[in-house]
Amino acid sequence: MPTNLVTSGTICLILSALAALAYELTPKDVSNPRWTITAIKGTAVGALALWALLYLPNPLITAGLMLGAIGDIALTRPGQRAFLIGMAAFALGHLAYAAAFLPHLAAPNPRQTAILVALALLLASTEIWLTPHTGALRNPIRGYVAVIGLMAISATVLLPGPARETIQLGALLFVLSDLLLALRLFRAHTPRSKSLLSLTLWPAYWLGQALILLGAIGYSPA
């Protein structure tokens, strides 16, 4: 890899990590969000997208990261319209990741089959604990659950190759972050529980995105 690309990637990763840490540590006022918070959050994954744009030959992974940054920005703004824009951006990002994985899928082995069954049960369970509590957002939430499920399933059955497990762990953390976000938005009822979920979901999300990128850079199917 050319030295200038290594240096650029390192700078982007450091900038992304610093922005992610700053966002985690900065107090947020949901009722009156500041644009500085929006900029910090957008930079966290935006810098990863820049790294992908500079180095990664797969434009679908780059698109997934860019759409993630757009979703992050939208979710810092108040109102249902901003929420729907953010959810749509993330859904398109998941579709981009799934499309990137699609050419490299294999028949599942027994361990992967068990993971797929667990994923299917988790996705189906949202009809019990999540969608009944989402009101007018019920159908968009159902669509989003299906899309993130598609991304997770695609990552699970990737062909063997270097860094495959890195991609799979990133996808798992992304699913976890969405699960925690759903709990915070629709099931948590106390400020303490919402705060704890917020503190947990952001590191899971950022690390998931970073691992998907790092895995995609190193992945070469056998």
C-alpha positions as CSV (number, residue, x, y, z in Angstrom):
1,M,0.0,0.0,0.0
2,P,1.4,3.4,-0.9
3,T,2.8,5.4,2.1
4,N,0.6,8.4,1.4
5,L,-2.5,6.2,1.6
6,V,-1.4,4.7,4.8
7,T,-0.8,8.2,6.2
8,S,-4.1,9.4,5.0
9,G,-5.9,6.4,6.4
10,T,-4.2,6.9,9.8
11,I,-5.2,10.5,9.9
12,C,-8.8,9.7,9.0
13,L,-9.0,7.0,11.6
14,I,-7.6,9.2,14.3
15,L,-9.9,12.1,13.4
16,S,-12.9,9.6,13.4
17,A,-11.9,8.2,16.8
18,L,-11.5,11.6,18.3
19,A,-14.8,12.8,17.0
20,A,-16.5,9.6,18.3
21,L,-15.0,10.1,21.7
22,A,-15.9,13.8,21.8
23,Y,-19.5,13.0,20.9
24,E,-19.7,10.3,23.6
25,L,-18.4,12.7,26.3
26,T,-20.2,15.9,25.3
27,P,-23.5,16.6,27.1
28,K,-26.5,16.7,24.7
29,D,-29.7,18.7,24.9
30,V,-32.2,16.8,22.8
31,S,-34.8,19.6,23.0
32,N,-32.3,22.2,21.8
33,P,-29.5,20.4,19.8
34,R,-26.4,22.4,18.9
35,W,-24.9,22.3,15.4
36,T,-21.5,21.7,17.0
37,I,-22.8,18.3,18.3
38,T,-24.2,17.6,14.8
39,A,-20.8,18.4,13.2
40,I,-18.9,16.2,15.7
41,K,-21.2,13.3,15.2
42,G,-21.2,13.6,11.4
43,T,-17.3,13.7,11.5
44,A,-17.0,10.4,13.4
45,V,-18.2,8.2,10.5
46,G,-17.7,10.9,7.8
47,A,-13.9,10.6,8.4
48,L,-14.2,6.8,7.9
49,A,-16.1,7.5,4.6
50,L,-13.3,9.8,3.5
51,W,-10.7,7.0,4.2
52,A,-12.8,4.6,2.2
53,L,-13.1,7.1,-0.6
54,L,-9.4,7.6,-0.7
55,Y,-8.4,3.9,-0.6
56,L,-11.1,1.3,-0.8
57,P,-11.9,0.2,-4.3
58,N,-15.4,-1.0,-3.4
59,P,-17.7,2.0,-3.8
60,L,-20.6,0.3,-2.0
61,I,-18.7,0.2,1.3
62,T,-17.9,3.9,0.8
63,A,-21.5,4.6,0.1
64,G,-22.6,2.7,3.2
65,L,-20.3,4.9,5.4
66,M,-21.4,8.1,3.7
67,L,-25.1,7.2,4.2
68,G,-24.3,6.4,7.9
69,A,-22.7,9.9,8.4
70,I,-25.9,11.4,6.8
71,G,-28.0,9.3,9.1
72,D,-26.0,10.4,12.1
73,I,-26.4,14.1,11.2
74,A,-30.2,13.7,10.7
75,L,-30.6,11.9,14.1
76,T,-29.1,14.9,15.9
77,R,-31.9,17.1,14.7
78,P,-35.3,17.3,16.4
79,G,-38.6,16.1,14.9
80,Q,-40.1,13.1,13.2
81,R,-39.1,14.2,9.7
82,A,-35.4,14.3,10.7
83,F,-35.8,10.8,12.3
84,L,-37.3,9.4,9.1
85,I,-34.5,10.9,7.0
86,G,-32.0,9.4,9.3
87,M,-33.7,6.0,9.3
88,A,-33.9,6.1,5.5
89,A,-30.2,6.9,5.2
90,F,-29.2,4.0,7.5
91,A,-31.5,1.7,5.6
92,L,-29.8,2.6,2.3
93,G,-26.5,2.2,4.0
94,H,-27.4,-1.4,5.1
95,L,-28.5,-2.1,1.5
96,A,-25.2,-0.8,0.2
97,Y,-23.3,-3.1,2.6
98,A,-25.5,-6.1,1.7
99,A,-24.9,-5.4,-2.0
100,A,-21.1,-5.3,-1.3
101,F,-21.2,-8.6,0.4
102,L,-23.6,-10.3,-2.1
103,P,-20.9,-11.4,-4.6
104,H,-19.0,-13.2,-1.8
105,L,-21.7,-15.3,-0.2
106,A,-21.4,-19.1,0.5
107,A,-23.7,-21.8,1.8
108,P,-23.8,-21.6,5.6
109,N,-21.9,-24.1,7.8
110,P,-23.5,-25.4,11.0
111,R,-22.2,-22.5,13.1
112,Q,-23.4,-20.0,10.7
113,T,-26.8,-21.7,10.5
114,A,-27.2,-21.4,14.2
115,I,-26.3,-17.7,14.0
116,L,-28.9,-17.2,11.2
117,V,-31.6,-18.9,13.3
118,A,-30.7,-16.6,16.2
119,L,-30.9,-13.6,13.9
120,A,-34.3,-14.7,12.5
121,L,-35.7,-15.2,16.0
122,L,-34.4,-11.7,17.0
123,L,-35.9,-10.1,13.9
124,A,-39.3,-11.9,14.4
125,S,-39.3,-10.9,18.1
126,T,-39.5,-7.2,17.2
127,E,-43.1,-7.8,16.3
128,I,-43.7,-8.5,20.1
129,W,-41.5,-6.1,21.9
130,L,-40.9,-3.2,19.4
131,T,-43.5,-2.6,16.6
132,P,-46.5,-2.4,18.9
133,H,-44.9,0.6,20.7
134,T,-43.9,2.6,17.5
135,G,-47.2,4.2,16.7
136,A,-47.3,5.8,13.2
137,L,-43.8,4.6,12.6
138,R,-44.7,1.0,12.7
139,N,-44.4,0.2,9.0
140,P,-41.1,2.2,8.5
141,I,-39.7,0.4,11.5
142,R,-40.7,-3.0,10.1
143,G,-39.0,-2.1,6.8
144,Y,-35.9,-1.0,8.6
145,V,-35.7,-4.2,10.7
146,A,-35.9,-6.3,7.4
147,V,-33.1,-4.3,5.8
148,I,-30.7,-4.5,8.8
149,G,-31.5,-8.2,8.9
150,L,-30.5,-8.6,5.3
151,M,-27.2,-6.9,6.0
152,A,-26.5,-9.1,9.0
153,I,-27.4,-12.3,7.2
154,S,-25.1,-11.3,4.2
155,A,-22.2,-10.6,6.6
156,T,-22.8,-13.9,8.4
157,V,-22.4,-16.1,5.3
158,L,-19.4,-14.4,3.7
159,L,-16.9,-16.6,2.0
160,P,-13.8,-17.4,4.1
161,G,-11.0,-14.9,3.7
162,P,-8.7,-12.6,5.6
163,A,-10.6,-10.1,7.8
164,R,-14.0,-11.8,7.3
165,E,-14.4,-12.1,11.1
166,T,-13.7,-8.3,11.4
167,I,-16.6,-7.5,9.0
168,Q,-18.8,-10.0,10.8
169,L,-18.1,-8.5,14.2
170,G,-18.7,-5.0,12.8
171,A,-22.1,-6.1,11.4
172,L,-23.0,-7.6,14.8
173,L,-22.1,-4.4,16.6
174,F,-24.2,-2.4,14.2
175,V,-27.2,-4.7,14.8
176,L,-26.5,-4.3,18.6
177,S,-26.4,-0.5,18.3
178,D,-29.8,-0.5,16.5
179,L,-31.3,-2.8,19.1
180,L,-30.1,-0.4,21.9
181,L,-31.4,2.6,20.0
182,A,-34.8,1.0,19.5
183,L,-35.0,0.3,23.3
184,R,-34.0,3.8,24.1
185,L,-36.5,5.4,21.7
186,F,-39.5,3.2,22.2
187,R,-39.2,1.1,25.4
188,A,-37.1,3.0,27.9
189,H,-39.2,5.2,30.3
190,T,-36.7,6.7,32.8
191,P,-34.0,9.2,32.2
192,R,-31.4,6.9,33.8
193,S,-32.3,4.0,31.5
194,K,-32.2,6.2,28.4
195,S,-28.9,7.7,29.5
196,L,-27.3,4.2,30.0
197,L,-28.6,3.0,26.6
198,S,-27.2,6.2,24.9
199,L,-23.8,5.7,26.5
200,T,-23.7,2.1,25.3
201,L,-25.2,2.3,21.8
202,W,-22.8,5.0,20.4
203,P,-19.6,3.0,21.0
204,A,-21.2,-0.1,19.6
205,Y,-22.3,1.8,16.5
206,W,-19.0,3.6,15.8
207,L,-16.9,0.5,16.4
208,G,-19.2,-1.5,14.2
209,Q,-18.8,1.0,11.3
210,A,-15.0,1.2,11.8
211,L,-14.7,-2.6,11.8
212,I,-16.8,-3.0,8.7
213,L,-14.4,-0.6,6.9
214,L,-11.2,-2.2,8.3
215,G,-12.5,-5.6,7.5
216,A,-13.5,-4.5,3.9
217,I,-10.0,-3.2,3.4
218,G,-8.4,-6.5,4.4
219,Y,-11.0,-8.9,3.1
220,S,-10.0,-11.1,0.2
221,P,-12.3,-14.1,-0.3
222,A,-10.6,-17.4,-0.7
